[in-house]
Amino acid sequence: MTGQEIINSVLSELDIKAPTLAEKIGVLYQRIFDLQKGKTKKVSSQLANAIIKVYPQFQLSWLLTGEGNMLTDAPSQTYHSNARPVDDLSYMNVPVIHIKAQCGYLAGYGDTEYIDTLPTMPVIVDKTYHGKYRIFEAEGDSMDDNSRLAICDGDKVLAREVRRDLWLPKLHINDWYFVIVHRTKGISIKQITAQDDKGNITCHSLNELFNDYTVNLDDVVEIYNVIKVVERNMRL
């Protein structure tokens, strides 16, 4: 059996959906999602052990190889959790622009076929979202001032496009950080602190070691509001 078949059998046996399984065993939904889509070929030992810790009726060897019996002969135990299930969770699969893919994005941002080749990340949503969304990976520490509002190197941020007809007379610069896709300077995440009537915007970094700079909106191809950080590596 493939990892895809194994994880789908687990979900079928438990009669739950993938987001619920991820929540109950304490792993990112992306790990289950990648198995379901065939991006990950095998169930890892770490994931298998996480499943068995909560659902000991499954055989470890079967989870890892797909061979033998799926279930143990031992009676299953009931585990009580203080976690409350959330019904009717909705997910939006958002294209991810990794650091290494940002040059390609500058060439293909308007090409639907190119966008369809980008990896995606499922993001929990609690309402109907309108507009175009992207997830950008932050590079460097220019937006890291060690505060709770910092955006750190490697953070993945969910961003919503600001339509070009809304750039003038003025962006809502007091409400959001911005992802700025510049024709020649690439992709940057900045705070915009000023905008004049000629379309010049002042880009500000939270890290005081980086100087402010100005760009003109005529040289910008896309602008996004940063909605939230959706992934952060907490490794020390």
N, C-alpha and C positions, 0 to 999 in steps of 0.2 A: 504493500500500500504506500501511496505517496503521503507526504506531510499534509497535503490538501485533503486527501481522503480521510486521514486519521482525525484531523481537527473537526471536519464536518461530521464524522461519526460520533465524536465526543459531544458536540453540540446537539446532535439528534438524540443521543442517549439521555442527555440531561434535559432536553426539551427547553433549551434557552438559546438566546441569540448571542452572537460574538461579543457585543459590548458588555453584556451582563457577565459573561464568563471572564472577560478581562478585569472587570471591576471586582468580582468575587475572589479571584486568585491573585490580584494585586499586580498586574502587569499592564503595560501600555496596550491599548487596543490595536495599535499599528502592528504589533507582533502577531496577533491573531489574524488581522486583515491580510498581512503579507502571505501567511500560510494559505488562507482561503483563495487568494488570487494566484497562488503558485509562484510568487516571487521568492519565497523561502521554501526550500525543497523538503527539509526534514524538521521534525520537532526536536528542539534542543533539549539537552538533559536538564538545563535550568528551568525551561518551561514545563517539561514533563513533571519535574519534582514539585513545581508550583501547583500543578493540577492535582497531583496525588495528595498534597498536603490538605487540600480542601475536599477533594473527592477521592478517598482512598480505595474506592471500588475498582479503579482502573489499574491494570497491570503496567508497571513501568516498562517492561520489555516491549509490550505491544505499542505503547506510546512512542517509543524510540524507533521501532522497526516495522510495526504493522503486522508482525508475525505472532502466531499463537492466539491465546484467548484475550479478548478485550477486558473482561472483568475478572476480578479475583473471586475465589470461593467464599471468602470471609464476609460475614454480614456487614453491610455498610453502616457507618456511624453517622449520627446526625450532628452537624456542627452548627452552633448558633453564632450569629454575627450581629454586631450592633449597627452594621451598615444597612441603610434603607434603600431598597431597589427604587430606581427612578423609571417610571413608565413613559413610553412614547418618546424616548430620546431620538433626536434627529441628528444626522451627520451630513456634513457637506465635505466632499472630496475636493481639496484645493491644490492646484499646481504649486510645486515647490521649486524655487530657484536657489540652488546651492551656490556657494561661493565660486566653485570651479565652472559653473554653468552660466555665470553672469555675462561673459563676453558673448556667448551664443544667444542669450536672451536679447541683447541689444540689437542683434541682427534679425531675430525672429519674433519679436514681441507682438507683431501684428499678424503673424501667420498662424491660423488656426491649426494647421497640420503640425507645426512645430510645438505649439502649446500642448497638443495631445500627446506628444512624446515625453513630456516632463513627468517626473514622478509626482505622486499626489500624497497628501496626508489628510486623513479624516479629522474633522474638527466638529466638536459638539456644538450644536446651535439650539437655542430655545425659542426661536421665532423664525419667520420667513425673511431671508436676507435677499436684498436686491442689489444689482450691480455686479462688478467684476472683482474677484478676490484673488490674491496671490499670497504665498508664504515665502518670505525672503530670509535668507540666512545672513546674519550680521557678521561683518569681518572687522577685526581690530577693536581697539578699546576707546575710540574717540567719543563714544556715547556712554562711557562707563565712568561715573564719578563716585562710585561706591554707595550710591543712594538707592532707595527702593524703586526709584523711577529709572534706574540705569538700564541700558541695553548692552549686554555683554557680548564679547567675542564668541561666535558660534550660536547665539540665540536664534531661534526661528520665530519670526513675528508674522502674525496674520495682518494683512493690509487690504484695505478697500480702495478701489480706484476713485480718484476725484476727476470727474469729467472735465475736459478742457474748457467747456463753456462756463465752468464755475471758477476758473482760475482768476478771472478778472471780474469786477474791480479788485477783489481781495480774497485770498484764501483765509480760512478760519485758523489763523496761526496760533491763537491762544488755547486751542482745544486739543491739538494733536501733535505728535511727532509725525514726520513725513518720510516716505521713501521717494527719492528723487531719481528718476531714470534719465540721465543726461546723454546727449548724443555722443559726446567724446570723453567725458569724465567718468562714465560708467554709472553704477548704482550706489547710492549712498543713503544712509538713514540719518536724518538731521532734525534739529529743531529750527523752524523758520522764525526769526525774531523781527524781521521787517520786510515790507514790500512796498515799492513805490508805484506811481501811476504809469511808469514805463515798463513795468513787468520785471524789474530787478528784485530778486529776493536775497535776503541775507541768511546764509546757512550757518548755524551755530552748533558746536559740539559741547556736550556736557563736561567732557574732560578738558580742564583748563590748559592743558599742554598743547591743544590744537587751536589754531587761529580761525576766526570767522572768515568766510569768503562770500563773494556775491556771484550769482549766476542770473542770466536772463531767461525768462520763460520761453523765449523763442528757441532756445537751445535745449529745451527739455521735451522729451517725448511722452513721458507718463509721470503722474504724481499719485501717490497713495497715502491715505491716512493709516497710521499704525494703530490697529485696534487693540491688540494684546500680544504678549509673548506666549506662544503655544508650546515651546519646548526649550528647556535649558539643561545643560549638563552640570550636575552638581559635584563632579569629581574634584577633590582637593588637589 
